[in-house]
Each structure stands twice: as C-alpha cells, then as structure tokens.
C-alpha cells in the first residue's frame, strides 16, 4: 500500500515562506505525476501544482509565480516551495498523484498564514 507522508507546515506571517515535503513509498515519485493539493477550512480540496515526467510542472493560477514544485526521485520525495505566502494560502496541504488521485490520502500538513 502506498503511503504519503506530508510535512513542513507551520505558522508563518504573510509574505513568508515554507517548504513542504511529501515522502512516498519507494518508486512512486519516479513513476507517477505527483501533485500538491490543499483544503482550506470549509472548502473543498483543490489542486495546487504537479510535476510529471521530464520534470514538467503545472500550477494553479493561485500558485503561479509564488510556488515551486520539485522532486527527488532518490529520496522518494516531492517538495513544494511556497514564497510570498498570503492568508488565503491557509489550508491543510496534501500530496497525491495527478491528475487523478490514485492513492489513499495522507494526513496532510497544516499551513497557517497569519500575523
């Protein structure tokens, strides 16, 4: 069973940065297009970014220019570097395959942007 373990969240002031990590079962990151998703309080989970073969990347409009997705196949890890964070980025962040979410969701990591 594929495990997804997200980490790196925390409380940050507006304008700050965070780097999220998603560690997966061996081989998953190198085989599948992987994505980051988020769910804000009272809202549905939404797509944030994804990284595919050849390290091609795609971003939701809300993430363009501020977030960068990357991966390390050797470490079975996908990263999300988030800069210039805004209060509306507050959410629980999850990783999964993209565009379809093939795996059971992990627990996510909470990102709170507040002064």
PECOR-V225969 format. One line per field, one symbol per residue. ss: DSSP state (@ for helix, = for strand, . for the rest). phi: phi as a letter, one per 20 degrees, with the letter a starting at -180 (. if undefined). burial: I if it has 9 or more other C-alpha atoms within 8 Angstrom, else O. A space follows every 10 residues. Layout:
ss->???
phi->???
burial->???
//
This chain:
ss->...====..= ==.....=== ====...@@@ @..======. .....===== =.@@@.===. ......==== ==@@@.==== ==....@@@. =======... ........== ===..
phi->.fdccebofr ecfgnecbce ccecfgnffe edfdcdcbce gmcffcfdab cdfmmfcbcf gfdgncdceb bcffelcddc eddlfcgfef aedcdafcfe efdffeemce dcdbe
burial->OOIIIIIIII OIIIOIIIII IIIIIOOIIO OIIIIIIIII OOOOOOIIII IIOOOOIOII OOIOOIIOII IIIOOIIIII IIIIIIIOII IIIIIIIIOO OOOOIIOIII IIIOO
//
